[in-house]
């Protein structure tokens, strides 16, 4: 049972609601920003690893570059807000038995729809992964 209301408490719930609503909306938008950036970082890391591994097993440096571009799984996400633009750079300068292939995957994450003070409109995530070329095989 509640007791009688005191006259000085009139409208206190409304004041609390007006103060807390922007704070809660800001926290929700901040959670969306961190979620989108974290998802993009995971996607770029996985894509870079898959592209480097695919390139390392190719017989020629040119086919390694094509394999890296084909196996970077960002392509399906490139039109989403997670990865607004993505590109793959493959370094085959050390492509020989015992060498390595280095793949860099870069992604622009679109944050323009989440307008918070201090949050940029977009951010760029870049991951570089190297995979060894088998030292016991012949490279053409």
N, C-alpha and C positions, 0 to 999 in steps of 0.2 A: 504494500500500500504506500502510496505517495502522500506526502503531506500537502497542505495548502501551498499554493505558489506565492512566492514573495513578489512584490511589485517591481523590485529592481532587476528581476530576471527576464522581463519581457523583451523579446527580440534577440536574446543571446544566441539561440540556435541559428538564426539567420546570419548573424555576424560571423559565427564559426564557419558556416557554410560558404560565405563569401570569401573568407580568408583561405580556407583549405582547398577549395575547388581548383584555383590556378596551380597550387602546389601539386595536387594529385595529377592534374593533366600534364604538367611539366615532367613529373616522374614517369608517367606512362610514355610520353614522347621520347624521353631519354632512354627508356628500356627498348623502344623500337629502334633507335639509332644504334645502340650497342648490339642488338640482335642482328641488324642488317649488316653491320661491319664485321661481326664475328662470322656470320654465314659466308660472306664474301671471302674472308681470309681463309676459311676452311676450304672453300671451293677452289681458290687460287692455289693453295698448297697442294691439294690433291691433283689438280690439273698439271701443275709443274712436275710433280713426281711421275705421273703417268706419261707425260710427254718425254721426259728425260729417259725413262726406262724403254719406251718404244723406240726412241732415236738410237739408243746405245746398241741395239741388236741389228740394225740395218747394215747392209754390206757396203754402202757408199755414203759419203758425206752429204751428197745431194738428197739421197733417199732418206737420210736421217733427218734433214730439215723438213721434208714433207711429212714424215711420220710424226715428228713432234707437233707440227701444226694440226695434223688430223686427229691426234690423240689427246690434245688439250680439250677436255670436256666442257670448257667454258662456252663453246658455241651455242648450246641450247639456252644458256642463261644470259647471253649477250644483250637481249632485248628487254630483260627484266630490270627492275630497280636495283637488284642485288649487284649486277654487273652491267652498268649502262654501256660501257665500251670495254673491250678486252683485246689484248694482242699478245702474241707469242714471239720471242726472239730466241733463236737457237744458235749457239756458238759451237761450230765444228772445227775450230782452228787446232784442236788437240785430238782430232779423230784419227787415231791409229791404235794398233794393238797395245793395250796397257794405258792408253790415254783416257780421256773422258769427254763426255758431251755435256754441255751446260745449257739449260733451258731457263729462260726468265719469262714468267707469265705476269702480266700487269693488268689490273682491272680498275676502272673508275666506278665507285659506288655512288649512286645518286641519292642525296639526302635532301634535295630541294623541297620535297613535299612535307618534310618534318621541320617546320620552322620553329626553331628555338634560338634564343639569343646565345651567341658564342659557338654555335654549331655551323660549320661551313656548308655550302650547298652541295659539295661533293668531296670525296676523299679518294686517294689513290692507294691501292694495295699492290705491292710487287713482291714476288717470291722467286728466288733463284735456286734451282736444284741441279746437281751434277750426278751423272751416272757413269760408272766405269765401262769402258769398252773392253771386251774379253781379251786378255793378253795372249791367248793361245789360238786365236783365229786369224785368218788372213783377211785384210781389208783391201778392197779393190780400189 
